Structure formats: C-alpha cells, structure tokens
C-alpha cells in the first residue's frame, strides 16, 4: 500500500462513468421498477460482464428483493473487479448470511415485533 507523501498524492483508480443503461437500471431500482431495473442491468452485464457498477447495482436490487445468494454473488464480483467499492462492501454486510447482516436481520425482526405490539 502506498505511503502518503505531501508532494505526491496517493493515486486512486479512475472509474469510468457508468453506461447510460446502467444508470437507467439504477434509477429504476430506486423508483421501485425492479423488473425493468433487472432487465436493464442484465443487458449491461451481457455486453460487459466486468462492469462493477452494474454488478453492484444488481446486487443492491437482489438485496432489496431478499434474494441474498444472488446479491452476495454480484456484490462479491463487483468487489473482485473494484476492491475500493465501499458501497458494495457495505451492502454485502447487510446480507443476513454475513455477520453484520445477521445483526441487521435481528434488528429488523425486533422492530417488526415492536410495531406489531403497538398496533395490537
């Protein structure tokens, strides 16, 4: 790992902007159009299987839909391509099969119980 030098800043990998359809997939995911988002992201990955942005987005989409195994695979693939992708790492930690993910799952269940008792 490089050591910081005041005269020479640490170089970080340059990310190319995501393709337009990948961005559309992201917008569709964020606005709840999950089928369209999956279709968009799959098309990006058919043409460019090494697109870490699209892999992380598809992983986020799988996570949203509780498809943990697919989410884990996509997020790991994104991190293999770009190990500096902290967003993909944070998402992967929310998967219940990971240690941090188990804590999120437990917290969710506790909050759900609290809400049920308030209503009931």
Helices and strands as residue ranges (DSSP letters): H 20-30, H 34-47, H 52-64, H 68-81, H 86-93, H 99-119
